[in-house]
Amino acid sequence: VNTVGTPAGGPFKAVAIHNFVKNLAANGIDTFLINANASRAWYPSKTIPSILDGYKRGDREFFRGHAVCAGITEPAEVEKFMDRFMAFFNLYQDLLDAGVDWLAETAKACRQHKISPWVSIRMNDLHGHQNFEGSFFNAPILKQKEMRLSRSSYGNQNWLYRQGMNYEKPEVRKFMFDQIREVVEDYDFEGLELDWWRQPLCCEPNASPQTVAMMTDWLREIRALTERQARKTGKPYPLSLRIPGRLDLLKSIGLDVVTLAREGTLDLVCPSGFWATTWDMPHDDLRRTLGDRVAVYG
């Protein structure tokens, strides 16, 4: 793609999605986890704000407030950033203009190529953390300081990156549950991953037993949602967590993975580093701790 001018080949089309999935299938991929959101939905959600709500093709100013979130502050570089981002997101706009819901289209492509489509939800994405009020990435609820964590930073270094949504707030839990329900009930997926690595932020540390119990019950509600979908389709609908390997620290922010795994609320966990699984991840220790009712994936 020409990041400043018009993309080669004309408007972006659904066939590009199908070509991508076809390539995955040709290389032996049997399950595709599709990321549906950052803070806002990537796709044209009917439930929560979407990434391009309010954008009009050619409106460079729509992207200006996000430049600082990419570490760009020098005026000339900000202008170049806006050109690049406009060209990139115009590809999404091409699909919107053509009436294509790319999330649904990706699941459709997976079906055609015999790949199992799963959906992955980022539980606390902070791409816009350097400009909560001004970045187009941020959902309205994340722009409200009273809805964000205030005691989750370990010091002054990069403290804004620790101000994710506070799941102790019922408004936050409802916001996320509404999106999760939408992708489970209204889209053709076979499994759900809750991505707690982007970011590993939930409740204020150190969470009280009452807060931990509240979050455990909330995750059980999500399990009940997937079970209802399984009964509807007649096929299993597994629930997975992508998590850091430190189960004690997760519990300190409200996520009692051990209880959820041992009681069967979870079907699998993916303990990993931020970008990839580290070579020294203690999978044997995790297996002993989590019990034998949950699968452990690298």
C-alpha positions, 0 to 999 in steps of 0.5 A, spaced: 500 500 500 502 507 498 501 510 505 500 517 503 496 516 496 491 511 493 492 504 495 494 500 489 489 496 486 483 501 488 478 500 494 480 495 499 475 489 498 472 483 502 476 478 497 483 481 501 480 478 507 478 471 504 485 471 500 489 472 507 485 466 510 486 462 504 493 463 505 493 461 513 489 454 511 494 453 505 500 453 511 496 448 516 493 453 520 486 450 523 484 455 528 484 463 527 483 468 533 480 474 530 482 480 535 475 484 535 477 491 539 482 495 541 478 500 546 473 501 541 470 495 536 474 495 530 468 492 526 461 496 525 459 494 532 451 495 534 453 495 541 459 499 543 463 505 539 467 503 533 474 505 531 471 510 525 465 513 528 465 520 526 470 519 521 469 522 514 474 520 508 479 525 508 479 528 515 486 528 517 484 532 523 480 526 526 487 522 527 491 528 530 490 527 537 493 520 537 500 522 534 502 523 541 500 516 543 505 513 537 510 517 540 510 523 535 510 530 537 515 534 532 510 538 528 512 536 521 512 528 523 505 529 526 503 531 519 506 525 516 503 521 521 496 523 520 497 522 512 499 515 514 494 513 519 488 516 514 491 512 508 491 506 513 484 507 516 481 508 509 482 501 508 477 500 513 472 505 510 472 502 504 469 496 507 464 500 511 462 504 504 461 497 501 457 494 507 462 489 509 463 487 516 470 485 516 469 481 523 463 477 520 467 476 513 473 473 516 469 468 520 465 466 513 472 466 510 474 461 515 468 457 514 470 456 507 477 454 508 475 449 514 479 453 519 475 454 526 474 461 527 475 464 534 474 471 537 479 475 541 477 481 546 482 485 549 480 487 556 484 493 557 487 496 551 491 502 552 493 504 545 491 511 546 493 512 553 498 518 552 491 522 550 485 519 554 481 525 552 483 526 545 485 520 541 480 517 537 482 510 539 479 511 546 472 509 548 468 514 551 468 510 558 476 510 558 476 518 557 472 518 564 478 519 569 473 516 574 472 510 570 480 508 570 484 505 575 488 510 579 493 505 584 495 500 579 502 504 577 508 501 580 512 508 580 512 514 576 515 511 569 510 510 564 504 511 569 499 513 564 500 506 561 497 503 568 490 507 568 486 502 564 479 501 566 477 499 573 472 493 573 470 494 580 466 499 576 459 496 574 459 501 568 466 498 566 463 491 566 457 492 563 461 496 557 465 490 556 459 484 557 455 488 552 461 487 547 462 480 549 455 478 548 455 481 541 460 477 538 458 471 541 451 471 540 451 475 533 457 472 530 459 465 527 465 464 532 466 457 535 470 460 541 472 466 545 478 468 548 479 474 553 485 477 552 488 480 559 495 481 556 492 487 553 493 490 558 494 485 565 489 491 568 483 489 572 481 492 579 485 496 584 491 492 587 490 489 592 483 486 591 479 484 597 476 477 597 469 481 595 472 484 589 475 477 587 469 474 588 465 479 584 470 478 578 469 471 579 462 471 578 462 476 572 466 471 569 462 465 570 456 470 567 460 470 561 461 462 561 454 462 562 453 466 555 458 461 551 454 455 554 447 458 551 451 459 545 453 452 545 446 449 546 444 454 540 449 451 535 449 444 538 457 445 538 462 446 544 463 454 545 470 454 549 472 460 553 479 461 554 484 466 558 490 469 555 494 471 561 501 472 564 504 466 568 504 470 575 497 467 577 498 470 584 499 477 581 493 476 577 489 474 583 491 481 586 487 485 581 481 481 581 482 475 577 482 468 580 484 464 575 485 458 579 478 457 582 475 458 575 480 453 572 479 448 577 471 449 577 471 448 570 469 455 568 475 455 563 476 450 558 483 453 556 489 458 558 494 461 554 500 463 559 505 468 555 509 474 555 506 480 552 508 478 545 510 471 545 511 465 550 517 466 553 522 459 553 522 459 561 514 459 562 513 454 568 508 450 564 509 444 569 507 448 575 501 452 572 499 445 570 499 443 577 496 449 580 490 449 575 488 442 575 487 437 570 480 440 567 483 446 563 488 446 557 494 450 558 497 452 551 504 455 550 
